[in-house]
Amino acid sequence: MRRRRRNNNAARVAIPTAALVAAGLTIGIGVSASHHGRTTLHPTAVSSTMGVSSSAVEDTCAIIVPADPLSAKGLATPYQLTGPDGTSPATTGCQMINSVNLGAFVQATILNPRTGALSVYNPLVITQGTRPAIAPVVPKLPKGAIVTIEFGFNGTTLLQEGATPDALAQGNCTDGMSGSPFGQVSFCNGINFFNAAHRMENTGKLDIPLIASARAMVASAGSMGTGTECPTTRNFELVDQDPSDNVTTHYLLNPATGQTAQDNAANNAAMPGATVLENGSDNNLLDNFIDPALGCTPFEAPNLDNKGAMTTSQALDELLADRNQPTNAALVPENDEMVLGLGSSIDQPKTDLYRAEIGEAPVDSQTDASSSPAMYCQNLVNIQTPFIAANQTALAAYPSPVPTVGDTLYTFMANRLLQSFQVLNCQDFGLHNPVQVVLNGAGAATEAILNTDPQTVSF
């Protein structure tokens, strides 16, 4: 999730929506899962003694994609994080040890074209010039495997570079339109993967489950019909200003050397003092916070880099969302910062490319009914606000993903909705921000005031 940087030193102030003006650059907020006692890297944990070579004023990095990235060998070859345009990791801060600010993450989801079986593999990212702390597991792929690879980034813009002249073409890789990158996310072979998955679903070879009921959820007038089903990445109950972004991958870091390894049981045993690195992700928020808070279970598949242990992925979340897509579907809107064109203009081809890489339908009159810029804002206000209000008890009882944003999952979600409204400029459609928050001295929301009155766009 990307947020605009804010500075607020008030100890305890009720902030009207009009006063919370976005200032500065967008930054990534790490959504931290529970790691059963392991150390997770937070901003306060980063220091020069850990080997960060730059103050990370840059917000753009490059990731070097290995040759034949869709093959088993390519997946097991470490991706390399480095500076853009030939600059070094040391001068830019593009280092995995600096992961909170500029860490990159890669995730692959694999479809067996004969059986419809799904699996997940998390390729390793290392800082260019280093070696893995432990060599990556080489996955065993099914014959004819159809692979999609998603990239996530904790900075602002991650650019793809090929380790060989043909690497990006071999993987059908894209980081956006020419001269206009998506930003935090990019993809390899997503269009082919989701087209194949949808065909197999239609013929009955791939079975994606129906969404379960949420045991803790209170019925609210939302996009889920009865209001009791578990949300997905295409429900307005969950989304923010840039939906369907980033991955659920975690890595292990040796803080003494800056070397990384895949996060699996064997590596955890071999690296007892390792720090867990993670990607600020809407998918992490759903799978590790919203789902358990509401008594829901994420869609999982065997993890090929962890001896088949069940795990989540961005692509699995999208398959589940597509199978259970609500009438008011929250698809990537054209005013999402990641699909805006040059000069922050609306760019339908770029939006369509992003949507296709995650299996969503292109922009047309049908999808505009719920996800045009104006309707996305209206649905965000009219669906998410009552959802958060109706489920305050369940959400407030669950820890916050980012304590510096909200002190519980409830205040986090409320503050996130407030900020999403601003980033999307929803006020331009005649809407008013439905959220006010009370902030403590550290700038975290401790209380939220929600206005659940329905609103209608006007121009």
Secondary structure, 3 states (H helix, E strand, C coil): CEEECCCCCCCCEEECHHHCCCCCCEEECCCCCCCCCCEECCHHHCCHHHCCCCCCCCCEEEEEECCCCCCHHHHHCCEEEECHHHCCHHHHCCCHHHHHHHCEEEEEEEECCCCCCEEEECCCEEECCCCCCCCCCCCCCCCCCEEEEEEEECCCEEEEEECCCCHHHHCCEECEECCEECCCCEEECHHHHHHHHHHHHHCCCCCCCCCCECCCCCCCCCCCCCCCECCCCCCCCCCCCCCCCCCCCEEEEECCCCEEEECCHHHHHHCCCCEEEECCCHHHHHHHHHHHHCCCCCCCEEECCCCCCEECCHHHHHHHHHHCCCCCCCCCCCCCHHHCCHHHCCCHHHHHHHHHHCCCCCCCHHHHHHHCHHHHHHHHHHHHHHHHHHCHHHHHCCCCCCCCCECCHHHHHHHHHHHHHHHCCHHHHCCCCCEEEEECCCCCEEEEEECCCCCCCCC
